[in-house]
Amino acid sequence: MAEFKVTPWDVEGTVDYDKLIAQFGIKRLDDSLIGKLGKHTKDVHYLIRRRAFYAHMYLENVLADVDRGKKIYLYTGRAPSGPVHLGHIIPWMLTKWLQERLGAPLLFQIPDEEKFLFKDITMEETGKWAKDNILDIIALGFDEKKTKIFLDTEYAGHMYKHACMAAKRITLSTAKSVFGFDNSSNVGQLFYTCMQSVPAFLPSIIEGEPTQCLIPCAVDQDVHFRVTRDIAPHLGYPKPSTLLCKFFPPLQGIGGKMSASREDTAVYLTDTQKDVEKKIRKYAFSGGKDSVEEHRRLGGNPDIDVSFVWLTFFEEDDKKLEKIRDEYKSGKMLSGELKQILIDKLNVFLADHQKKREKAKDRVEKFMMRD
Amino acid sequence: MAEFKVTPWDVEGTVDYDKLIAQFGIKRLDDSLIGKLGKHTKDVHYLIRRRAFYAHMYLENVLADVDRGKKIYLYTGRAPSGPVHLGHIIPWMLTKWLQERLGAPLLFQIPDEEKFLFKDITMEETGKWAKDNILDIIALGFDEKKTKIFLDTEYAGHMYKHACMAAKRITLSTAKSVFGFDNSSNVGQLFYTCMQSVPAFLPSIIEGEPTQCLIPCAVDQDVHFRVTRDIAPHLGYPKPSTLLCKFFPPLQGIGGKMSASREDTAVYLTDTQKDVEKKIRKYAFSGGKDSVEEHRRLGGNPDIDVSFVWLTFFEEDDKKLEKIRDEYKSGKMLSGELKQILIDKLNVFLADHQKKREKAKDRVEKFMMRD
């Protein structure tokens, strides 16, 4: 049995997503619930169809509110510590789609203190990356009338009080057992989860009545919201719902979580076309065979081929994807050809994104909730 | 040996102030340093002369800056959880005098989350008491041009970032050993000291260069600033200086710290003349003898007589005080007469204070730093 460990700050080993369901006490996203979501969204996003989003908590509560025409909020976030890479935007792509389909307001938290508290990075650096990352967020196309982006260090005047109300209900003992803190942890780390709880309360505070929020995020974040769900009812807020996705794998191989700190594991949204080509060609782990002759004869393994797996996150067209899978598996398509398909797909996406990113520079203040 | 325990949240047993000096690693306020302070303040405040303020840390650094004409700041605070009583204002009276004599700006923190995190009180209640207590603070006569009052929950947008910078340098291990936290402590309590550190950094942040601050407070608060002093140099700020006073004793007897939650132990600034008379007559522990005859013969003990001890905090005139001491000790003055002197003294003070408190209602916004 492969050992693995998933916390909001570190992923070790090869993640077994099925085991995580039991370990985290989360629920598998099943066809019935997806069907109910689809009633409101017309179609179902490919990231859900393909179970990149594979688990949830209390999604049924969100759908019940949508059913009866009650306003719900979306909430997601980004803790800045480096450039945004393709893995980061997976939850945001789904969030954007949910915003469009459900017409929901979105609270986008930038916890610019988190990485400062947990990693070897200064507050100046997290602040710099916050500014940078916000451009990528805006470029993804969120509705400027319905999206509020805020930095914890700027918006704390509206957050700290509520964070304290959460904090009073989280003992040191709970924090240690849930997050694995020990005596060498700093007191900011211990308090931080309270700040991540607050945006789940804000919908109710803003609306002046209990208002449900739905949090699309990577599965490692659910632990924060597990704590939030324990607290929320005591403060008169609904338990936040999460929609949880698997990790976007690093170029080196499926299993772990991509790291923004190792340049050769990720494709950044600011990479040039040449960067992308070079990284995929050089680093993308291949499920192909060692020789062309052998590959033609035995075929490749798409399930462990990072280029193919990345395509499942970016190629919307199921038929195209199936065709690639078949041809690769049969040996008709070579590893280099598969890589080229991914390179082309990403470069079209990034060329468009980078144009929008430039334009985003003039739109920042339309999105920001500064105080 | 009498056991005693002093933390910022609880005082148990009869405090031995000499032992506290060793226990807290603070310094006794000696004649030489008082002399140096007196050069700038012309005279020396009776609370210092009488060693109500009896200890300090780094006062010499403040005086060195004053010597060379460098700006220094004062910082004190009030964690609201009930009405202000006479004990609370002792550090503030000295702070006001220091502001006048040194022409120093004052940061007055209202940590309206502290008692919420540490005691059985709601955030609504601490908020209500914050508003109430601010009137007493203003009524004491601080310079409205040089005094900024702020609530943690309102001003957190300017504090939280700096609190995190402190937090990164305080391990759970340190917090446990310094403050005595355990597994049942909540994570807000663990983080709180960081918020109390921030106003010690604000002078440097506001001035844009390292700027010394002097914190007049009760001796139990030094533990927070001991932690602040460990952190400050790493963040480029000077170590804050403290000027530390003994506790104003409860009516029931010298030794402990007055509690705002037990009505019969304290005189509040909003008490009526009749309240004051009743409380002193009924509850003030007397150092007098059991009968008039015996008292006349043997005299009273002013050192354990709460009325006399309270007078040492409120009667500015040394000669008057000495005369009272002598007459009480000799038996010439009876306990009831001593009590009447205190009642009259307090009621004159409170009548004036309550007038100023009414006027303070229109002046609140002149003092507040809201965001």
Chai-1 contact restraints between the chains, C-beta under 6 A:
chainA,res_idxA,chainB,res_idxB,connection_type,confidence,min_distance_angstrom,max_distance_angstrom,comment,restraint_id
A,E113,B,C164,contact,1.0,0.0,6.0,A-B,restraint_1
A,L117,B,K168,contact,1.0,0.0,6.0,A-B,restraint_2
A,T153,B,Y160,contact,1.0,0.0,6.0,A-B,restraint_3
A,T153,B,K161,contact,1.0,0.0,6.0,A-B,restraint_4
A,A156,B,A156,contact,1.0,0.0,6.0,A-B,restraint_5
A,A156,B,G157,contact,1.0,0.0,6.0,A-B,restraint_6
A,A156,B,Y160,contact,1.0,0.0,6.0,A-B,restraint_7
A,G157,B,A156,contact,1.0,0.0,6.0,A-B,restraint_8
A,G157,B,G157,contact,1.0,0.0,6.0,A-B,restraint_9
A,G157,B,D371,contact,1.0,0.0,6.0,A-B,restraint_10
A,Y160,B,T153,contact,1.0,0.0,6.0,A-B,restraint_11
A,Y160,B,A156,contact,1.0,0.0,6.0,A-B,restraint_12
A,Y160,B,Y160,contact,1.0,0.0,6.0,A-B,restraint_13
A,K161,B,T153,contact,1.0,0.0,6.0,A-B,restraint_14
A,C164,B,E113,contact,1.0,0.0,6.0,A-B,restraint_15
A,C164,B,G188,contact,1.0,0.0,6.0,A-B,restraint_16
A,A167,B,N186,contact,1.0,0.0,6.0,A-B,restraint_17
A,A167,B,V187,contact,1.0,0.0,6.0,A-B,restraint_18
A,A167,B,G188,contact,1.0,0.0,6.0,A-B,restraint_19
A,K168,B,L117,contact,1.0,0.0,6.0,A-B,restraint_20
A,K168,B,N186,contact,1.0,0.0,6.0,A-B,restraint_21
A,K168,B,G188,contact,1.0,0.0,6.0,A-B,restraint_22
A,I170,B,N186,contact,1.0,0.0,6.0,A-B,restraint_23
A,I170,B,V187,contact,1.0,0.0,6.0,A-B,restraint_24
A,T171,B,S184,contact,1.0,0.0,6.0,A-B,restraint_25
A,T171,B,N186,contact,1.0,0.0,6.0,A-B,restraint_26
A,L172,B,N183,contact,1.0,0.0,6.0,A-B,restraint_27
A,L172,B,S185,contact,1.0,0.0,6.0,A-B,restraint_28
A,S173,B,N183,contact,1.0,0.0,6.0,A-B,restraint_29
A,A175,B,V187,contact,1.0,0.0,6.0,A-B,restraint_30
A,N183,B,L172,contact,1.0,0.0,6.0,A-B,restraint_31
A,N183,B,S173,contact,1.0,0.0,6.0,A-B,restraint_32
A,S184,B,T171,contact,1.0,0.0,6.0,A-B,restraint_33
A,S185,B,L172,contact,1.0,0.0,6.0,A-B,restraint_34
A,N186,B,A167,contact,1.0,0.0,6.0,A-B,restraint_35
A,N186,B,K168,contact,1.0,0.0,6.0,A-B,restraint_36
A,N186,B,I170,contact,1.0,0.0,6.0,A-B,restraint_37
A,N186,B,T171,contact,1.0,0.0,6.0,A-B,restraint_38
A,V187,B,A167,contact,1.0,0.0,6.0,A-B,restraint_39
A,V187,B,I170,contact,1.0,0.0,6.0,A-B,restraint_40
A,V187,B,A175,contact,1.0,0.0,6.0,A-B,restraint_41
A,V187,B,L190,contact,1.0,0.0,6.0,A-B,restraint_42
A,V187,B,F191,contact,1.0,0.0,6.0,A-B,restraint_43
A,G188,B,C164,contact,1.0,0.0,6.0,A-B,restraint_44
A,G188,B,A167,contact,1.0,0.0,6.0,A-B,restraint_45
A,G188,B,K168,contact,1.0,0.0,6.0,A-B,restraint_46
A,L190,B,V187,contact,1.0,0.0,6.0,A-B,restraint_47
A,L190,B,L190,contact,1.0,0.0,6.0,A-B,restraint_48
A,F191,B,V187,contact,1.0,0.0,6.0,A-B,restraint_49
A,F191,B,F191,contact,1.0,0.0,6.0,A-B,restraint_50
A,D371,B,G157,contact,1.0,0.0,6.0,A-B,restraint_51
A,D371,B,D371,contact,1.0,0.0,6.0,A-B,restraint_52
